[in-house]
Amino acid sequence: HEWLVRNSAERMQEHQKYAKLPLVPTLVTPDGEGLQDSTPIMEEMEKRFPERSIHPPGAVSKFISELLEEFGDEWGNKWMMHLRWYSSSSALSSEVFARRAAAEFCSGSPDADAMTAVAKSFKERMQQRSFTVGSNSTTAPIIEKSYMETLQLLEKHLSDRPFLFGQSPALADFGLSGQLLQCFGDVLAGELMRMHAPRVALWCEVMANPQPEGDFEEWKTLAPTLEPLIASQVKLFLRWSDANAKALQSGQKDFVVDLGGQMWSQSVGGPQRYHAKSLKELRRKFAAVPSGAERQELEAILQRCGCLELLTAEAEPAKL
């Protein structure tokens, strides 16, 4: 592929031609079709290039990989955005990233003053957008604790395998690493990862250009270290996502939800509409798992982890 940076008026105009929504990334196919949002992009690429597959064999592992991808995509962005811009310790991280982003926006231009002005403007804009990920004084401890606990759980899981589902990268690897690779490159989040989860840091580096080393593992060998992640952090995410969808459905301006003894409170705005849409899609995928022994096994796993009811709930999100 060719990576294009929006660093000119012409490039911005070209991007707008294909981007229907203010989302990243945007992929343009050789026949001129514009694709947006990482999950649909990966699913479309899987259809076009099915070898080597990013889906582990079997209904159980395939759906759990999809669940973890959704968790990384929709909850992991809270870790990244909060620790980069909104944490009480984010000053250096935000300054460094703003200048890095500005340097990319201004690439090809030798005007250092202009780059500094872009960095200042970008930083100020981002620091006013904590509502997009629900970061505030109430939720900050929850987000920071979730990040650290997820790192510790992943560190144990990756102790004897290069990827989440064995010797080959799965959809879940791409979804989780997308956010965690950003964390790895930031000052605060990256330091925490290197100090507390060096295997996760190495996995992030590998996921920048992953190469299969073998086959996917069976679920029975993955379960001892993946089920704890689902039972703690993924359940947390699904409780939040369910409450968000219900708040949108009822027209609330904000909502409060108990995340296992931790009270989460945030406003409901435009960005939360997409979260509701993605939850609906995740529930559709779960409902589509065929009946039989594998579905029964999957339901038993989700029941043990406290997620089954949240994936079968009848919560219709607001129209987008």
Stockholm file with secondary structure:
# STOCKHOLM 1.0

chainA/1-320         HEWLVRNSAERMQEHQKYAKLPLVPTLVTPDGEGLQDSTPIMEEMEKRFPERSIHPPGAVSKFISELLEEFGDEWGNKWMMHLRWYSSSSALSSEVFARRAAAEFCSGSPDADAMTAVAKSFKERMQQRSFTVGSNSTTAPIIEKSYMETLQLLEKHLSDRPFLFGQSPALADFGLSGQLLQCFGDVLAGELMRMHAPRVALWCEVMANPQPEGDFEEWKTLAPTLEPLIASQVKLFLRWSDANAKALQSGQKDFVVDLGGQMWSQSVGGPQRYHAKSLKELRRKFAAVPSGAERQELEAILQRCGCLELLTAEAEPAKL
#=GR chainA/1-320 SS CCCCCCCSHHHHHHHHHHCSSSCSCEEECTTSCEEESHHHHHHHHHHHCCSSCSSCSSHHHHHHHHHHHHHHHHTHHHHHHIIIIISTTCHHHHHHHHHHHHHHHTTTCCCHHHHHHHHHHHHHHHTTCGGGGTCSTTTHHHHHHHHHHHHHHHHHHGGGCSBTTBSSCCHHHHHHHHHHHHHHHSHHHHHHHHHHCHHHHHHHHHTTSCCCCSCBCCHHHHHHHHHHHIIIIIHHHHHHHHHHHHHHHHTCSEEEEESSSCEEEEECCHHHHHHHHHHHHHHHHHHTSCSSHHHHHHHHHHHHTTCHHHHHCCCCCCCC
#=GC SS_cons         CCCCCCCSHHHHHHHHHHCSSSCSCEEECTTSCEEESHHHHHHHHHHHCCSSCSSCSSHHHHHHHHHHHHHHHHTHHHHHHIIIIISTTCHHHHHHHHHHHHHHHTTTCCCHHHHHHHHHHHHHHHTTCGGGGTCSTTTHHHHHHHHHHHHHHHHHHGGGCSBTTBSSCCHHHHHHHHHHHHHHHSHHHHHHHHHHCHHHHHHHHHTTSCCCCSCBCCHHHHHHHHHHHIIIIIHHHHHHHHHHHHHHHHTCSEEEEESSSCEEEEECCHHHHHHHHHHHHHHHHHHTSCSSHHHHHHHHHHHHTTCHHHHHCCCCCCCC
//
